[in-house]
Amino acid sequence: MKEKLKVVALLGVFLVAVLTSDVRVFAQTPPTGMVLIPSGKFTMGASPGDYPEQASELDKFALSLIEGPRQVTISHGFYMARTEVTKAQWNEVWKRAAAGYGYWWLSRVGDGSTTGPDANQPVVVGWDQALQWCNAKSELEGLEPAYHQPIYPVGVYRGGVRLNFRNEYVKWNAGYRLPTEAEWEYACRAGTTTSFYAGKIVEQTAEACSPLDLNLDKVGWYCGNSDDKIHPVGQKLPNAWGLYDMHGNVWEWCWDWLDFFFEPTATDPYGPSFALPARRVIRGGSLSDHPFACRASQRGSVDIDDGNHPTIGFRVILPVVISARTTISGEEKQTIEMQTARTTYGACPAKLPGKTGLVVITHGWQPAWQPVNVQWVDDMAKTIEDYLVAHNITTWQVWPYKWIEGARPSLRFGLSGAIHALNNGRKEGISLGKYVLSQGWEDVHFISHSAGASVAQGATDAIREVSSRFAGMDIHLTFLDPFVGFDDAGRTLYGRDANWADHYFAHDFWTSGGFFPYTEGPINNTYNVDVTWVDPNKERTQVAYLTARGIVSDTCLETVSSHDWPIRFYVRTITNSWPDAKGFGFPLSKIGGSLGTVLGVGKDKLEKLGTPDAPCAPLNPGTPVLANPALDFARDLSIVQSPTGKKEIFGTGLALTTDSPAWVAVSLPITNTVNLLTLEAAFTSAKGAEGLFTVYWGTNTIGSLDERVTPVGLQKYTFPLPETATSGMTRMLGFRLDPFSNVRSSVNITNVALGFRGLREPFSLSFTGQYKDGIPILQLSGLKGFTYTVESSTDLTNWTTVARLANTDGIVRFTVPNENNAPARFYRAVGP
């Protein structure tokens, strides 16, 4: 008799959130050092009044091929800097942004000393360095940067790779940028039609340095009056709009590629999107040029790949726009106004007389919906202590390290509580490492399970960072089914800087291939041992996958173990010489006989104990993480700040400094689905500061950084959200810094971004209406390249894994053998 069945599916949808808006309103006052250039029309390029009187018709024709003229409409008003960017202005931005915000080329240019000692001299830099400076200034002033790059690293252009920028890489109505050459010439002329805004070119000096061109001498430095030196800005007469040094002194970079003017009319032209060779337009002439080269219509060009030029600087423009605003709720504001308590770390061991070596055993994440389960830590410690007594070893001390508070995040975080435990574990580890270091141990062996790996590695990093004089301390790391994080960072981090590191993992549905697939597979800096097949309680489960041989998938069997089997495996290697272990486990420790270095360490070292399964379907346990570009705190966000402390907003980042609490809260309109937040942060305080940096989402605290145990320098952090936020929601994102000592605390935060972990598309499980050998044929449809788990139940409460689906082609048809004679059975599919 055919079995009745019901089919249900758990759907997962993972999308990228975009948190910008195109709503804009006009600013009211010009920024300092800038003037408003109104919209209007003008004749761009050479006109009759722009030629020297002795120019022949042939000269005029040849020049018209390059310089036009053409009729141009500038439809938008914009602000333009009164002068070229000076050394002082360059340094102000460079010192604040070059190192802390990753502007690689800016740091190479340094303090602009090549332009001479006068702080008011224009700086001379390369074209791409000018772009970076514009972006850096935008970020420092809380504006969206204008220049973005579409290739890795996607986002704000901060240098490192010189790109042939296209027009579509520019956000024209965002922050500071170079003028287009149309904007430059329009601003230079300020309504005039002659060679210079002071008048026409003098015939006798058009292409010579003497006699003096009286009109050019009034407004600019050129070969006839410069004495071959760059001069401080603002010493000559400005034009009608208040702009200085538009003629001479230094050339000025423009945005455009060099190209001919093919169209007789244009509105807001940006030039071609791409051109070869890579020559960008420069305008205005320089201190070493004759008058003809300093005209308003003169089009110079330079290959940007040639590097810096000693007579090319730049000035910036800024669109006349500011951002629209939303609001923050009173409940959210009340949340950030309340101080967060500092973490209490686990108890550290007191060193006993005569002890030189320390074994630390620690647990991992403790899900809030399960009872606390750390008894195994005490049990393993007792087993090792019994071993020490039996072998008359008296110099080692064993300590079960428990950190229940940090390992047990709130129930509201669900499965993402593991990430919170991982972040808390690193803070625990750094605190533990500093304590261990202060006691002067000669040898330390850290044994950790799951998210406790971050405790062991954090302690190791804290020990190794202090001083090379502790290089004599032997550190042994043993990882038991370690959790590597949603971003797999643990695969390159765990085992780093240890004298010896070994890693024992098992394949199971809970942490390796089902709900939480991040505890399986090799780690780069450890000796890796797969212990799945020596588990006496292992099980065999069906795997289905699509083939070309029929509508129902082929199947094979895979061995399944458990997340805690590596713990039991390691204990077995302490108590006996178990043949199946092949000498791995505790015998490789210093207490067990050797530090194991004879085996070598490396990602190519992978041992499989027992008899592995025959090759089956290609299972992919990974889960994609999709991230948005960095948030822009100055655009389309409502910003509320504390009345105390110092706050600086840099566009994609901010800085908090406090003698008292300092906080910033912004309102985020959610336009797509997000469930995690990433940021980079670094404390910049003086010695003795003990700040606590806290991150808020809505009315919840989602993470914190304790200055006492936070690594030095800019570090990346991931904080899961307490919810899956979807389009249409608005949430407060808040940052607060509290001092816990008399020393002022400071923190820099940058590259704050939202993202989503999971599948990009929904999937479904259905009954095909067909049977094979009396067994119903089911079908899963979903994103290919990922592994899905199928579970069954008779009461919709208790679920059992019955199959794994390797979705290699988008659709998998499969059968599940009858498990019992229940009158009805439900099936559900669970995505990675």
C-alpha positions in Angstrom: 0.0 0.0 0.0 1.4 3.3 -1.0 2.2 5.6 2.0 0.4 8.9 2.4 2.8 11.8 2.6 2.9 15.5 3.1 5.6 17.8 1.7 6.7 21.0 3.3 9.7 23.2 2.5 11.8 25.7 4.5 12.6 28.5 2.1 15.7 30.7 2.3 16.1 33.9 0.3 19.3 35.9 0.5 19.5 39.3 -1.2 21.9 42.3 -1.2 20.7 45.5 0.6 21.3 48.9 -1.0 21.1 51.7 1.5 21.3 54.8 -0.6 18.6 57.1 -2.0 18.5 59.5 -4.9 16.5 62.1 -3.0 18.4 65.4 -2.8 17.9 69.0 -1.7 20.0 72.0 -2.3 22.6 73.2 0.2 22.3 76.7 1.6 25.8 78.1 2.0 29.1 77.6 0.1 31.7 75.4 1.8 34.7 77.2 3.2 37.2 78.2 0.5 34.7 77.6 -2.4 32.5 79.8 -4.5 29.2 79.1 -6.2 29.4 78.8 -10.0 25.9 79.3 -11.4 24.5 77.2 -14.3 24.6 78.8 -17.7 25.7 78.5 -21.4 29.0 79.5 -23.0 31.1 79.0 -26.1 33.7 76.4 -25.2 37.0 76.4 -27.1 38.8 78.9 -29.2 36.8 81.9 -30.4 37.9 84.9 -32.6 38.9 86.9 -29.5 41.0 84.0 -28.2 43.6 84.1 -31.0 46.6 86.3 -31.2 46.3 88.9 -34.0 49.2 87.5 -36.0 47.7 83.9 -36.2 47.1 82.8 -39.8 43.9 81.2 -41.1 45.7 77.9 -41.3 46.8 78.2 -37.6 43.2 79.0 -36.6 41.9 76.0 -38.6 44.4 73.6 -37.1 43.6 74.9 -33.6 39.9 74.6 -34.1 40.3 70.8 -34.7 41.5 70.5 -31.1 39.7 73.4 -29.3 36.4 73.6 -31.1 34.4 75.9 -30.6 31.1 74.4 -29.5 28.1 75.6 -27.6 27.9 74.1 -24.1 25.2 74.2 -21.5 26.1 73.7 -17.8 22.8 72.7 -16.4 23.8 72.5 -12.8 25.4 75.0 -10.4 28.4 73.7 -8.5 30.9 74.9 -6.0 34.6 75.3 -7.0 37.6 75.8 -4.9 38.9 79.4 -5.0 42.5 78.1 -5.5 44.4 75.0 -6.4 44.8 72.5 -3.6 47.7 73.7 -1.5 50.3 71.8 0.4 48.5 72.7 3.7 45.2 71.4 2.4 46.7 68.3 1.1 48.4 67.5 4.4 45.2 68.1 6.4 43.5 65.3 4.5 46.5 63.1 4.1 47.4 62.9 7.8 43.9 62.0 8.7 43.0 59.6 5.9 46.1 58.0 4.3 46.8 55.4 7.0 43.5 55.1 8.8 41.3 54.7 5.8 43.5 52.8 3.4 44.4 55.5 0.8 47.5 53.7 -0.4 48.8 56.2 -3.0 48.2 59.1 -0.7 50.6 57.6 1.8 53.3 57.4 -0.9 52.9 61.0 -1.8 53.3 61.9 1.9 53.2 65.4 3.1 53.6 67.1 -0.2 57.1 68.3 0.5 58.1 68.2 -3.2 56.3 71.5 -3.8 58.6 73.5 -1.5 58.4 74.8 2.1 55.5 77.2 1.7 52.2 75.7 2.9 50.2 77.8 0.5 52.0 76.6 -2.6 49.8 74.3 -4.8 50.7 70.6 -4.4 51.7 68.7 -7.5 50.4 65.1 -7.8 49.4 62.4 -10.2 45.8 62.2 -11.6 44.8 59.1 -9.6 46.3 60.7 -6.5 44.0 63.7 -7.0 41.0 61.3 -7.3 42.0 59.6 -4.0 42.4 63.0 -2.3 38.9 64.0 -3.4 37.4 60.7 -2.1 39.4 61.0 1.2 38.2 64.6 1.7 34.6 63.5 1.0 34.8 60.7 3.6 36.4 62.9 6.2 33.6 65.4 5.8 30.8 62.8 5.8 30.0 63.0 2.0 29.6 60.1 -0.4 32.8 59.8 -2.4 32.5 60.4 -6.1 34.9 57.8 -7.5 34.1 54.1 -7.2 35.7 51.0 -8.8 33.8 48.0 -10.2 36.5 45.4 -9.7 38.1 44.0 -6.5 38.0 45.6 -4.0 34.6 46.8 -5.1 33.6 50.1 -3.6 35.2 53.5 -2.9 38.4 54.1 -4.9 41.3 54.3 -2.4 44.2 53.5 -4.7 46.6 50.6 -4.9 45.5 49.8 -8.5 45.7 52.4 -11.2 42.4 52.1 -13.1 41.4 53.5 -16.5 38.3 55.1 -15.0 35.2 55.3 -17.1 32.5 57.9 -16.7 30.1 55.3 -15.3 32.5 54.8 -12.3 31.7 58.4 -11.1 28.8 59.5 -8.9 28.6 62.9 -10.4 26.2 64.3 -7.7 28.2 62.9 -4.8 31.3 64.4 -3.0 34.4 66.3 -4.1 35.7 65.6 -7.6 37.8 67.0 -10.4 36.0 69.3 -12.7 35.2 68.2 -16.2 37.1 70.3 -18.7 33.8 71.9 -19.7 33.2 72.9 -16.1 36.7 74.1 -15.7 36.6 76.4 -18.8 33.2 77.7 -18.0 34.4 78.6 -14.5 37.6 80.1 -15.8 36.0 82.4 -18.3 33.3 83.6 -15.9 31.4 85.1 -18.8 34.4 86.4 -20.8 35.4 85.3 -24.3 39.0 86.4 -24.5 42.2 84.4 -24.0 42.4 85.3 -20.3 39.6 86.6 -18.1 41.7 89.8 -17.8 41.7 90.3 -21.6 43.1 89.1 -24.9 46.5 87.7 -25.4 49.3 90.3 -26.4 50.4 89.6 -29.9 54.1 90.0 -29.4 54.3 87.6 -26.5 51.9 84.8 -27.6 54.6 82.2 -27.9 57.4 83.9 -26.0 58.3 84.8 -22.4 59.1 88.5 -23.1 58.2 91.2 -23.4 55.7 90.9 -20.5 52.1 90.0 -21.4 50.3 92.7 -19.4 47.0 90.9 -19.3 48.4 87.6 -18.2 50.7 89.2 -15.7 47.7 90.5 -13.8 46.1 87.1 -13.2 48.8 84.4 -13.5 52.4 83.2 -13.2 54.0 82.1 -16.4 57.5 82.0 -17.9 57.6 85.8 -18.2 57.2 86.5 -14.5 57.5 83.3 -12.4 61.3 83.2 -12.1 60.8 79.5 -12.8 59.2 78.9 -9.4 55.8 77.8 -8.2 54.2 80.6 -6.3 51.8 80.6 -3.3 48.2 80.7 -4.4 46.0 83.8 -4.4 48.6 86.5 -5.2 47.2 87.5 -8.5 43.7 89.0 -9.4 40.7 86.6 -9.3 38.1 86.3 -12.0 34.6 87.7 -11.7 33.5 84.6 -9.7 36.3 84.8 -7.2 38.6 82.1 -8.6 42.4 82.6 -8.4 45.3 81.2 -10.5 43.2 79.8 -13.3 46.0 80.8 -15.7 49.5 79.7 -15.1 51.4 78.6 -11.9 50.5 74.9 -12.2 48.4 73.0 -14.7 45.2 71.6 -13.3 43.9 68.1 -13.8 40.5 67.6 -15.3 38.4 64.5 -15.5 38.1 64.0 -19.3 40.1 61.8 -21.6 41.6 63.9 -24.5 39.3 63.7 -27.5 38.1 65.9 -30.4 34.9 67.9 -30.1 32.7 66.0 -32.5 29.4 67.5 -31.5 28.7 71.3 -32.1 26.5 71.4 -29.0 26.6 69.6 -25.6 25.0 69.6 -22.2 27.2 68.8 -19.2 29.7 66.9 -21.3 32.0 64.4 -19.5 34.2 63.5 -22.5 34.4 60.0 -23.9 34.0 57.1 -21.5 37.2 55.5 -22.7 40.2 56.5 -24.9 43.7 55.4 -25.9 46.3 56.3 -25.1 45.5 57.0 -21.4 45.8 60.8 -21.7 43.8 63.0 -19.4 43.2 66.7 -20.1 45.0 69.4 -18.1 44.1 73.0 -18.2 45.4 76.5 -17.4 49.1 76.4 -18.3 52.0 76.6 -15.8 54.9 78.7 -14.5 57.2 77.6 -17.3 54.7 78.1 -20.2 54.4 81.0 -22.6 51.1 82.9 -22.8 49.5 81.0 -25.6 49.7 77.8 -23.5 47.9 79.6 -20.6 44.8 80.5 -22.4 41.3 79.6 -21.1 40.8 77.3 -24.2 44.2 75.6 -24.2 43.8 71.8 -24.0 46.9 70.1 -22.7 47.0 66.3 -21.9 49.3 63.9 -20.1 49.5 60.1 -20.0 48.5 59.3 -16.4 50.7 56.2 -16.5 53.7 58.5 -16.6 53.4 59.2 -12.9 53.7 62.6 -11.2 54.5 65.8 -13.1 56.3 68.7 -11.4 53.9 71.3 -12.7 50.5 69.7 -12.5 48.2 70.2 -9.6 44.4 70.3 -9.2 41.4 72.1 -7.8 38.1 70.5 -6.8 34.5 71.1 -7.3 31.5 70.0 -5.2 27.9 69.5 -6.4 25.3 71.7 -4.8 23.5 68.8 -3.0 23.0 67.5 0.5 21.1 64.4 1.6 17.5 63.8 2.6 16.9 62.7 6.2 14.8 60.2 8.1 14.2 59.8 11.8 15.3 57.7 14.8 12.6 56.5 17.2 12.6 57.5 20.9 13.0 53.9 22.0 16.0 53.4 19.8 17.6 56.6 21.1 16.9 55.5 24.7 18.7 52.2 24.0 22.0 53.9 22.9 21.8 56.3 25.8 22.1 53.5 28.3 25.6 52.3 29.1 26.5 48.7 28.4 28.2 46.7 31.1 31.7 45.3 30.4 32.3 41.6 30.0 33.3 39.5 32.9 35.9 37.0 31.7 36.4 33.4 32.8 38.5 32.5 35.9 42.2 32.1 35.1 44.5 29.6 36.8 46.7 30.5 39.7 50.2 29.0 39.0 51.1 26.4 41.6 54.6 25.9 43.0 56.9 23.8 40.8 54.6 24.0 37.7 56.2 25.0 34.4 53.7 23.7 31.9 49.9 24.5 31.6 47.1 22.6 29.8 44.0 24.7 29.2 40.8 23.0 28.1 37.9 25.1 26.9 34.4 24.6 25.4 32.6 26.4 22.5 29.2 27.9 21.8 26.3 27.1 24.2 23.0 27.5 22.3 20.5 29.3 24.5 17.7 26.8 23.7 19.8 23.9 25.1 21.1 23.2 28.6 24.7 24.3 29.3 27.0 21.4 28.4 30.5 21.9 29.6 30.9 18.9 31.8 33.3 17.3 29.3 35.8 20.1 30.0 36.1 18.9 33.7 36.0 15.3 32.6 38.9 15.8 30.1 40.9 17.8 32.7 40.4 14.9 35.2 41.6 12.4 32.6 44.7 14.3 31.9 45.4 14.8 35.6 45.1 11.0 36.1 47.6 10.5 33.3 50.0 12.9 34.9 49.8 11.0 38.2 50.1 7.6 36.5 53.3 8.7 34.6 54.8 10.6 37.6 54.8 13.9 35.7 54.8 16.7 38.3 55.6 19.9 36.3 52.3 20.3 34.5 49.1 21.9 35.7 45.6 21.4 34.1 42.9 24.1 34.0 39.3 23.8 32.7 38.6 27.3 31.3 34.9 28.1 31.3 33.3 31.2 29.7 29.6 30.5 29.9 28.5 34.2 29.8 30.2 34.9 26.5 29.5 31.5 25.0 25.7 31.7 25.5 24.3 34.7 23.6 20.6 35.5 23.8 18.0 33.1 22.3 16.9 35.9 19.9 20.1 35.4 17.9 19.2 31.8 16.9 21.9 30.0 15.0 23.8 33.3 14.5 24.6 33.2 18.2 27.5 31.0 17.2 29.1 34.1 15.6 28.6 36.1 18.8 30.2 33.3 20.8 33.1 33.3 18.4 33.6 37.0 18.7 33.3 36.8 22.5 35.7 33.9 22.5 38.5 35.9 21.0 38.1 38.5 23.7 38.2 35.8 26.3 41.3 34.3 24.7 43.2 37.6 24.6 42.4 38.2 28.3 43.5 34.6 29.1 46.7 35.0 27.0 47.8 38.1 28.8 47.2 36.4 32.2 49.2 33.3 31.2 52.0 35.5 29.9 52.2 37.4 33.2 52.8 34.1 35.1 55.8 33.0 33.1 54.8 29.6 31.9 57.4 27.7 29.8 54.9 25.5 27.9 51.2 25.9 27.2 48.8 23.5 25.6 45.4 24.9 24.6 42.7 22.3 23.8 39.5 23.8 22.4 36.2 22.6 20.9 34.0 24.4 18.3 33.9 28.2 18.9 36.4 27.8 21.7 39.0 27.7 18.9 38.8 31.5 19.0 39.7 31.4 22.7 42.8 29.3 22.1 43.9 31.3 19.1 43.2 34.7 20.8 45.4 33.6 23.8 48.2 32.6 21.4 48.0 35.9 19.5 48.1 37.8 22.8 51.2 35.9 24.0 53.1 36.2 20.7 52.3 39.9 20.2 53.9 41.2 23.4 57.6 40.6 22.7 60.0 38.3 20.9 61.6 37.5 24.3 58.8 35.0 24.8 59.6 33.1 21.7 61.0 30.4 24.0 57.6 29.5 25.2 56.3 26.3 23.4 52.6 26.7 22.5 50.6 23.7 21.3 47.1 24.2 19.9 44.7 21.3 19.6 41.4 22.0 17.8 38.5 19.7 18.1 35.8 20.3 15.4 36.6 24.0 15.4 34.1 26.6 14.2 35.9 28.7 11.5 33.2 31.4 11.2 30.7 32.4 8.5 33.6 33.9 6.4 35.9 30.8 6.9 38.5 33.2 8.5 39.5 30.5 11.0 40.9 28.3 8.2 43.8 30.8 7.8 43.9 32.0 11.4 43.8 28.9 13.6 47.2 27.5 14.4 49.1 30.6 13.5 52.3 31.2 15.6 52.0 27.9 17.4 55.0 25.6 17.7 52.6 22.7 16.9 48.9 22.6 16.0 46.7 19.6 15.4 43.1 19.5 14.3 40.6 16.7 14.6 37.2 17.0 12.8 34.2 14.8 11.9 31.5 15.0 9.3 28.0 15.6 10.8 24.8 17.1 9.7 24.6 19.8 12.4 27.9 21.6 12.0 29.5 20.1 8.8 26.8 19.8 6.2 23.4 20.9 7.3 22.3 23.9 9.4 25.8 25.2 10.3 28.4 23.9 7.8 31.6 25.4 9.2 33.5 22.8 11.3 34.8 20.5 8.6 37.8 20.3 6.3 41.5 21.2 6.5 42.9 24.3 8.3 46.0 25.9 6.8 48.3 26.0 9.8 47.5 22.6 11.4 48.0 18.9 10.9 44.5 17.8 9.9 42.9 14.5 10.9 39.5 13.4 9.8 38.2 11.0 12.5 34.7 10.4 11.0 35.2 6.8 10.1 36.6 5.6 13.5 33.5 6.8 15.3 31.8 3.7 16.9 28.5 5.4 16.7 28.7 6.5 13.0 25.7 6.2 10.8 25.1 5.9 7.0 22.8 8.2 5.3 21.5 8.4 1.7 22.9 11.0 -0.7 20.9 11.7 -3.9 22.2 13.5 -7.0 21.1 14.1 -10.5 22.5 11.9 -13.3 21.7 11.4 -17.0 20.5 7.9 -16.5 17.0 8.6 -15.6 14.5 10.9 -13.9 15.2 9.6 -10.4 18.7 10.4 -9.1 21.4 7.9 -8.3 22.1 7.4 -4.7 25.0 6.5 -2.5 25.7 6.4 1.2 27.8 8.7 3.3 29.1 8.2 6.8 27.8 10.7 9.4 29.4 11.3 12.8 28.7 13.9 15.4 30.0 17.3 16.5 31.3 16.0 19.9 33.0 12.8 18.5 36.4 14.6 18.2 36.2 15.3 21.9 35.6 11.6 22.7 38.3 10.6 20.2 40.9 12.8 21.9 40.0 11.5 25.4 40.5 7.9 24.1 44.0 8.8 23.0 44.8 9.9 26.5 43.6 6.8 28.2 45.0 4.1 25.9 47.1 3.3 22.9 44.1 2.9 20.6 45.3 1.4 17.3 42.7 3.1 15.2 44.2 6.5 16.2 47.5 5.6 14.5 49.4 7.6 17.1 47.4 10.8 16.6 45.8 12.8 19.5 47.3 13.2 22.9 50.5 11.3 22.2 51.6 14.2 19.9 51.6 16.6 22.8 54.6 17.4 24.9 53.1 15.6 27.9 52.2 12.7 25.7 55.7 12.1 24.5 56.6 14.7 21.9 55.6 18.0 20.4 54.8 16.3 17.1 57.0 18.5 14.9 58.4 15.4 13.1 55.1 15.2 11.1 55.3 18.8 9.8 52.5 21.4 9.6 50.7 22.4 6.5 47.4 22.4 4.7 48.6 19.6 2.5 48.8 17.4 5.6 45.4 15.5 5.9 45.1 12.1 7.5 41.9 10.1 7.3 41.5 7.5 10.0 39.6 4.4 9.4 38.1 3.4 6.0 36.7 6.4 4.1 33.6 6.2 2.0 33.8 5.5 -1.7 33.5 8.7 -3.8 29.9 9.9 -3.8 28.2 13.0 -5.1 30.2 16.3 -5.0 28.8 17.9 -1.8 29.3 21.6 -1.3 28.7 22.5 2.4 29.4 26.2 1.9 26.9 29.0 2.3 27.3 32.3 0.3 27.7 35.6 2.1 26.6 38.6 0.0 27.8 42.0 1.2 26.7 45.5 0.3 29.0 48.5 -0.4 30.1 50.4 2.7 27.4 52.6 4.2 27.6 56.4 3.6 26.8 58.0 6.9 26.2 61.4 5.4 23.7 60.6 2.7 20.0 59.9 3.3 20.5 59.0 6.9 19.2 60.8 10.0 22.1 61.3 12.4 21.7 61.9 16.1 24.8 62.5 18.3 25.5 62.6 22.1 26.0 66.0 23.6 29.2 64.7 25.1 32.5 63.5 23.7 34.0 64.2 20.2 32.4 62.7 17.1 33.8 62.9 13.5 31.9 61.4 10.6 34.0 60.5 7.5 31.3 59.3 5.0 32.0 55.5 5.2 33.4 55.7 8.7 33.5 57.7 11.9 35.7 58.4 14.9 34.7 58.7 18.5 36.8 60.2 21.3 35.6 60.6 24.8 36.3 62.0 28.2 32.7 61.0 28.8 30.3 58.8 26.7 30.3 59.5 23.0 27.8 58.0 20.6 26.4 58.4 17.1 23.1 56.9 15.9 21.9 56.8 12.3 18.5 55.7 10.9 18.8 53.1 8.1 16.0 52.5 5.6 16.2 48.8 4.6 15.6 48.2 0.9 16.5 44.5 0.8 17.1 41.5 3.1 20.0 41.7 5.5 21.1 39.7 8.5 24.6 40.6 9.3 26.8 43.7 9.8 30.6 44.0 9.1 32.9 46.8 10.0 36.6 47.6 10.6 37.6 49.2 13.8 40.8 50.2 15.7 41.3 51.8 19.1 43.7 54.8 18.8 43.9 55.7 22.5 46.9 56.4 24.7 48.3 53.7 27.0 46.1 53.0 30.0 42.7 53.6 28.2 40.0 51.0 28.9 37.2 51.9 26.5 34.2 49.8 25.5 32.9 50.3 22.0 29.4 49.0 21.5 27.3 48.5 18.4 23.5 48.7 18.4 20.8 47.6 16.0 17.4 48.9 16.7 16.8 48.4 20.4 19.4 45.6 20.7 23.1 45.4 21.4 24.7 43.3 18.7 28.4 43.4 19.6 31.1 45.2 21.6 34.9 45.7 21.5 36.7 45.8 24.9 39.8 47.9 24.6 41.5 45.8 27.2 41.5 42.8 25.0 41.2 44.1 21.4 44.1 43.5 19.0 46.1 46.5 17.9 45.4 48.0 14.5 42.4 48.0 12.1 40.6 44.7 12.4 37.5 43.3 10.6 34.5 42.3 12.8 31.2 40.5 11.8 28.1 41.0 14.0 24.9 38.9 13.1 21.7 40.9 13.5 19.0 39.8 15.9 16.6 39.6 13.0 16.4 39.2 9.3 15.5 42.8 8.2 13.6 43.2 5.0 12.7 45.9 2.6 10.6 48.7 4.0 12.0 48.5 7.6 13.9 51.3 9.2 16.4 50.5 12.0 18.8 52.5 14.1 22.5 51.6 13.7 24.3 53.0 16.7 27.9 53.2 17.9 28.8 54.2 21.5 32.2 54.6 23.3 32.4 54.5 27.1 35.5 55.2 29.1 36.4 53.0 32.1 39.6 54.7 33.1 40.9 58.2 33.5 42.7 58.0 30.1 40.7 59.3 27.1 39.6 56.5 24.8 39.4 56.9 21.0 38.2 54.5 18.3 38.0 54.7 14.5 35.4 52.8 12.6 35.3 52.4 8.8 33.8 50.2 6.0 30.6 49.6 7.8 28.4 47.4 5.6 25.3 45.2 5.8 25.1 41.8 4.2 23.2 38.6 4.1 24.3 35.0 4.6 22.6 32.2 2.7 21.1 31.3 -0.6 20.4 34.0 -3.2 17.2 32.2 -4.4 14.2 30.4 -2.8 14.0 26.6 -3.2 11.0 24.2 -3.0 10.3 20.5 -2.2 7.4 18.8 -3.9 5.8 15.5 -4.5 5.9 14.6 -8.2 2.8 12.4 -8.1 4.9 9.4 -9.2 6.2 6.3 -7.3 9.1 4.0 -7.8 8.8 0.5 -6.3 5.9 1.8 -4.2 8.0 4.7 -2.8 7.0 8.3 -3.6 9.3 10.3 -5.8 10.1 13.8 -4.4 11.6 16.7 -6.2 13.8 19.6 -5.0 14.1 22.7 -7.1 16.6 25.3 -6.2 20.0 27.0 -6.7 22.4 24.4 -8.0 25.9 23.9 -6.6 24.7 23.5 -3.0 23.8 20.7 -0.7 20.4 20.4 0.9 19.2 18.2 3.8 15.9 16.3 3.7 14.2 15.5 7.0 11.1 13.5 7.8 8.6 13.5 10.6 5.3 11.9 11.6 4.2 14.6 14.0 5.8 17.9 12.6 7.7 18.1 15.9 10.4 15.5 15.8 12.5 15.5 12.6 15.0 13.0 11.4 17.5 13.4 8.6 16.8 10.9 5.9 18.8 12.2 2.8 21.3 14.7 1.5 20.8 16.2 -1.9 23.7 17.3 -4.0 21.9 19.7 -6.3 24.2 19.7 -9.3 21.8 20.8 -11.9 19.0 22.8 -10.3 16.5 19.9 -9.9 17.0 16.6 -7.9 14.4 13.8 -8.1 14.8 11.2 -5.4 13.1 8.6 -3.3 13.3 8.0 0.5 12.8 4.4 1.6 10.0 3.7 4.1 11.3 4.2 7.6 8.2 2.6 9.3 4.6 1.9 8.7 3.3 5.3 9.9 0.0 6.2 8.2 1.4 9.6 7.1 4.8 11.2 6.8 5.9 14.8 6.4 9.1 15.8 4.6 11.0 19.1 4.6 14.1 20.4 2.9 16.6 22.5 4.7 19.0 24.7 2.7 22.6 25.5 3.6 
